[in-house]
Amino acid sequence: MGRQSQVEQQYFSPKVEYVLILDKLRDEFNKKYAKNVPSPSTGLDNYVVKITLGAGSFGKVQLVMDKETKIYYASKQLSKDQILKTKQVGHLMSEKRVLTAMHFPFTLNLIASFKDFDSLYLILPFCAGGELFTYHRKMRKFSEKQARFYAAQVFLALEYLHHCSLLYRDLKPENICIDRTGYLKVTDFGFAKKVETRTMTLCGTPEYLPPEIIQSKPYGTSVDWWAFGVLIFELVNGNSPFAAHNRDVMVMYNKICEAEYKMPSSFSSSLRHLIDHLLQVDLSKRYGNLIGGNRDIKEHEWFKEIDWIPILNQTIQAPYVPSLVGPDDTSHFDKHTEGKPKPKAKTMRHEEAFADF
């Protein structure tokens, strides 16, 4: 897959029923998802690498500039060796297909993809505000009003993904970025999976796992709504409902399976009601999984102040807009020591395994 222009801003009209818009976006997603164009073997030849934004077990994320357009992007570089070693080829291929097909205001989309002798590259929009996790830790906790602004965007992202038959399965503040306008982008679709009915794969982040995944039961979109409840709780409280037990994972899992947590007295009654119905062990009682579907969440008392179309069109002033001095400002990211670049392999490694990337 070669370079593509960024998707234009999607404007949503209040005159068009939103479900019809979602249907159109789903059809566009399915059309693109069905196609898979292998990436050019040019690596980052068309980009200037500026600085490392983050590093992990699979590789690193770097700020890069397109030599032709001078536009800045984030390049997610992944080691072929590490992907094969951890048996993550399937997850990676799924992530690329999902990112290629998505087109929604609150999810990242793939700008381009490349490969070279020993690495794979996903070129993504650069969210200059950094991770929601970093900003949240700095603030310690959000007011309910600010948390509601962010939660509304995450809700819309999940609603869109589910409409495309995608389970996200890795919701947490670390996987949500803030763009330069103060709006959010859900990132990291390594665990996203197209599921028409149910699946049983064990994956996710321990504090955000729902009972059904822990207990190895078949599950569907209900897992994302449980995680959504954990996210809202953490944004307002400062810590997740099960954080007190995170030093002993088995104890924490027992607490999760019993939905045993302390509801803060500072929470409003409407927030307590919403959390109580999202962190619901009984799937026949969990919001998002009932006959009312997502409407039980979207039309909940806690969200009554949200005007959904202006949120979608990003015309409401964000409660926090990151301070930036230019398009390449990386001040909202942790500084990383730039090590010496490793010598590139001279022959294409694992060519067969990554032929379709």
C-alpha positions in Angstrom: 0.0 0.0 0.0 1.6 3.3 -1.1 1.1 6.8 0.1 -2.4 8.1 0.4 -3.8 11.6 1.1 -5.4 12.1 4.5 -9.1 11.5 4.6 -11.0 14.8 4.6 -13.0 15.9 7.6 -16.3 14.0 7.7 -19.2 16.4 8.3 -22.4 14.9 9.8 -25.7 16.5 9.1 -28.5 16.5 11.8 -31.0 16.2 8.9 -29.8 12.7 8.1 -30.7 9.9 10.5 -27.5 8.9 12.1 -28.1 5.1 11.7 -28.1 5.8 7.9 -24.8 7.5 8.2 -23.4 4.6 10.1 -24.8 2.2 7.5 -22.9 4.1 4.8 -19.7 4.2 6.8 -20.0 0.4 7.5 -20.5 -0.3 3.8 -17.4 1.8 3.0 -15.5 -0.1 5.7 -16.5 -3.5 4.4 -15.5 -2.6 0.8 -12.0 -1.5 1.9 -11.6 -4.3 4.4 -12.2 -6.9 1.7 -9.2 -5.6 -0.3 -5.6 -6.1 0.8 -2.9 -4.4 -1.2 0.6 -5.5 -0.2 2.9 -2.6 0.9 5.9 -1.3 -1.1 9.3 -2.5 0.0 10.7 1.0 0.2 10.8 1.4 4.0 10.8 5.1 5.1 12.7 6.2 1.9 10.0 8.9 1.3 10.2 10.3 4.9 12.6 12.1 7.1 12.7 10.6 10.6 12.6 13.3 13.2 12.4 11.8 16.7 11.2 8.8 18.7 7.8 9.3 20.3 7.5 5.9 22.0 9.1 2.5 22.2 7.8 -1.0 23.0 8.5 -4.7 22.7 7.6 -4.8 19.0 9.5 -1.6 17.9 9.0 2.1 18.1 6.8 5.0 17.1 8.6 7.9 15.4 7.7 11.4 14.2 8.4 11.5 10.4 7.9 14.1 7.7 6.8 13.3 4.2 9.6 14.6 2.0 7.2 15.7 -0.7 4.3 17.3 1.2 6.2 18.3 4.4 3.3 16.9 6.4 4.2 15.2 9.8 3.0 11.7 10.6 3.6 9.1 13.2 5.4 6.0 11.9 4.8 2.7 13.8 7.9 0.6 13.1 7.5 -3.1 13.9 10.2 -5.8 14.0 9.5 -8.8 11.8 11.6 -11.0 14.1 9.6 -9.9 17.2 6.3 -10.4 15.6 7.1 -13.9 14.5 8.7 -14.7 17.9 5.5 -13.7 19.7 3.2 -15.2 17.1 1.5 -11.9 16.4 1.4 -12.1 12.6 -2.4 -12.6 12.5 -3.0 -9.7 14.9 -0.7 -7.4 12.8 -2.4 -8.3 9.5 -5.8 -7.7 11.1 -4.7 -4.3 12.5 -3.4 -3.2 9.1 -6.7 -4.2 7.4 -8.8 -2.5 10.0 -6.7 0.7 9.9 -6.9 0.7 6.1 -10.7 0.4 6.1 -11.7 2.8 8.9 -12.9 6.3 8.3 -14.3 8.0 11.4 -13.5 11.2 13.4 -12.4 9.4 16.6 -10.4 6.5 15.3 -6.9 6.6 13.6 -6.8 5.6 10.0 -3.9 4.3 8.0 -2.2 6.9 5.8 0.3 4.4 4.2 2.2 1.2 4.9 5.7 0.0 4.0 8.2 -2.7 4.7 11.9 -3.2 4.3 14.4 -5.9 5.0 13.6 -6.4 8.7 10.8 -4.0 9.6 7.2 -3.1 8.9 5.8 0.4 9.0 2.4 1.8 9.6 2.1 5.6 8.8 -0.6 7.2 10.9 -1.8 10.7 11.7 0.3 12.5 14.3 -1.7 13.3 17.4 0.4 16.1 18.8 -1.4 16.2 22.2 0.0 12.9 23.3 -1.8 10.1 25.2 -4.9 10.7 27.2 -3.2 8.6 29.8 -0.3 11.1 30.2 -2.7 14.1 30.5 -5.0 12.3 32.9 -2.1 11.4 35.2 -1.0 15.0 35.2 -4.5 16.2 36.1 -5.0 13.1 38.4 -8.7 13.1 37.7 -11.3 14.8 35.5 -14.5 16.6 36.4 -17.6 14.7 35.3 -18.1 17.4 32.6 -14.7 16.9 31.1 -14.9 13.1 31.4 -18.3 13.2 29.7 -16.8 15.1 26.7 -14.1 12.4 26.3 -16.4 9.5 27.0 -18.9 10.7 24.4 -16.2 10.4 21.7 -15.1 7.0 22.8 -18.7 5.9 22.8 -19.1 7.1 19.2 -15.9 5.3 18.2 -17.1 2.0 19.8 -20.6 2.4 18.2 -19.0 2.8 14.8 -16.6 -0.2 15.3 -19.5 -2.4 16.5 -21.6 -1.3 13.5 -18.7 -2.6 11.3 -18.8 -5.9 13.3 -15.5 -5.1 15.0 -14.7 -5.8 18.6 -12.0 -3.4 19.9 -11.0 -5.3 23.1 -8.2 -3.0 24.3 -9.8 0.1 25.6 -7.7 2.1 28.1 -6.3 5.7 28.4 -3.0 4.5 27.0 -4.7 3.7 23.7 -6.4 7.1 23.3 -4.6 10.1 21.9 -5.4 13.8 21.9 -5.1 15.7 18.7 -4.1 19.3 18.3 -7.7 20.5 18.7 -8.2 18.6 22.0 -10.4 15.9 20.5 -9.6 12.2 20.8 -8.5 9.4 18.5 -8.7 5.7 19.6 -5.5 4.0 18.6 -3.8 0.6 18.6 -6.1 -1.9 16.8 -3.9 -5.0 17.4 -6.6 -6.8 19.3 -9.5 -5.6 17.0 -11.3 -8.4 15.4 -14.1 -8.7 12.9 -16.7 -10.9 14.6 -20.2 -11.6 13.3 -21.4 -13.6 16.3 -19.1 -14.6 19.2 -15.4 -15.3 19.9 -13.4 -16.7 22.8 -9.9 -15.3 22.4 -8.2 -14.2 25.6 -6.7 -10.7 25.1 -6.8 -7.3 26.7 -5.4 -5.4 29.7 -6.0 -7.1 33.1 -7.7 -4.1 34.8 -10.1 -3.7 31.9 -11.0 -7.3 31.3 -14.6 -8.3 31.7 -15.8 -11.4 33.6 -16.7 -13.3 30.4 -13.1 -13.1 29.0 -11.6 -14.0 32.4 -13.9 -17.0 32.6 -13.2 -18.1 29.0 -16.8 -17.7 27.9 -17.9 -16.8 24.3 -18.4 -13.0 24.0 -19.3 -10.2 21.7 -19.6 -6.4 21.9 -20.5 -6.6 25.6 -16.7 -6.7 26.5 -16.2 -3.2 25.1 -19.1 -1.8 27.1 -17.6 -3.3 30.3 -14.3 -1.6 29.5 -16.1 1.6 28.7 -17.5 1.6 32.2 -14.0 1.0 33.6 -12.7 3.9 31.5 -15.3 6.4 32.7 -14.8 5.3 36.3 -11.0 5.8 36.0 -11.3 9.2 34.2 -13.4 10.6 37.1 -11.9 8.8 40.0 -8.3 8.8 39.0 -7.9 5.0 39.2 -9.8 2.1 37.8 -12.4 0.3 40.0 -10.1 -2.7 40.4 -6.7 -0.9 40.6 -6.4 -1.6 44.4 -5.8 -5.3 43.6 -3.6 -5.0 40.6 -0.5 -6.4 42.4 -2.2 -9.8 42.6 -3.8 -10.5 39.2 -5.8 -13.5 40.5 -7.3 -11.6 43.4 -8.2 -8.8 40.9 -9.8 -11.2 38.5 -11.9 -12.6 41.4 -13.0 -9.0 42.3 -13.9 -8.4 38.6 -15.9 -11.5 38.3 -17.9 -10.5 41.3 -18.0 -6.8 40.2 -16.7 -6.1 43.7 -15.5 -2.5 43.8 -16.1 0.7 45.9 -18.3 3.3 44.2 -16.9 6.8 45.1 -19.4 8.9 47.0 -18.3 11.9 44.9 -19.8 10.4 41.8 -23.2 12.0 40.8 -26.2 9.7 41.1 -26.5 9.5 37.3 -22.8 8.5 37.0 -23.2 5.9 39.7 -26.3 4.5 37.8 -24.4 4.3 34.5 -21.3 2.7 36.0 -23.5 0.2 37.9 -25.2 -0.9 34.6 -21.9 -1.1 32.6 -19.9 -3.0 35.2 -22.7 -5.6 35.3 -21.6 -9.3 35.5 -25.0 -10.5 34.3 -25.0 -9.9 30.5 -28.8 -9.8 30.5 -28.5 -6.6 32.6 -25.4 -4.9 31.1 -26.1 -1.7 29.2 -25.1 -2.0 25.6 -26.2 -5.6 25.6 -29.9 -5.2 26.2 -32.8 -4.9 23.8 -32.2 -1.1 23.7 -28.7 -1.7 22.5 -26.4 1.3 22.5 -29.3 3.6 23.1 -29.4 2.7 26.8 -26.0 4.3 27.1 -26.4 7.1 24.6 -29.7 8.3 26.0 -28.6 7.8 29.6 -29.2 10.7 32.1 -25.4 11.2 32.4 -25.1 12.0 28.7 -28.1 14.3 28.5 -25.9 17.4 28.1 -24.1 15.9 25.1 -25.1 17.3 21.7 -23.9 14.3 19.6 -23.8 15.9 16.0 -21.7 18.9 17.1 -19.4 16.4 18.9 -19.1 14.4 15.7 -18.3 17.5 13.7 -15.9 18.7 16.4 -17.5 22.1 16.5 -17.7 22.2 20.4 -14.7 23.8 22.1 -12.7 21.1 23.8 -12.1 21.6 27.6 -8.4 21.2 27.0 -6.4 22.2 23.9 -2.7 21.2 24.0 -0.3 24.1 23.7 1.8 23.6 20.5 4.4 25.8 18.8 4.4 24.1 15.5 3.4 21.0 13.5 6.4 19.1 14.8 6.0 20.0 18.5 6.6 16.8 20.5 6.5 18.4 24.0 3.5 16.3 25.0 5.5 13.0 24.6 8.1 11.6 26.9 11.7 12.1 25.7 13.4 8.9 24.5 17.2 8.4 24.1 18.0 8.0 20.5 20.2 4.9 20.2 22.4 4.2 17.2 20.5 2.8 14.3 21.0 -0.9 13.8 22.5 -1.9 10.5 19.8 -3.0 8.0 19.7 -6.5 6.8 20.9 -6.9 3.2 18.3 -9.4 2.2 14.6 -9.4 2.8 13.9 -11.3 6.0 10.8 -13.5 6.5 9.6 -12.5 3.0 7.0 -15.2 2.8 5.5 -14.6 6.3 4.9 -10.9 5.5 4.2 -11.1 1.7 0.6 -9.8 2.2 1.6 -6.9 4.5 
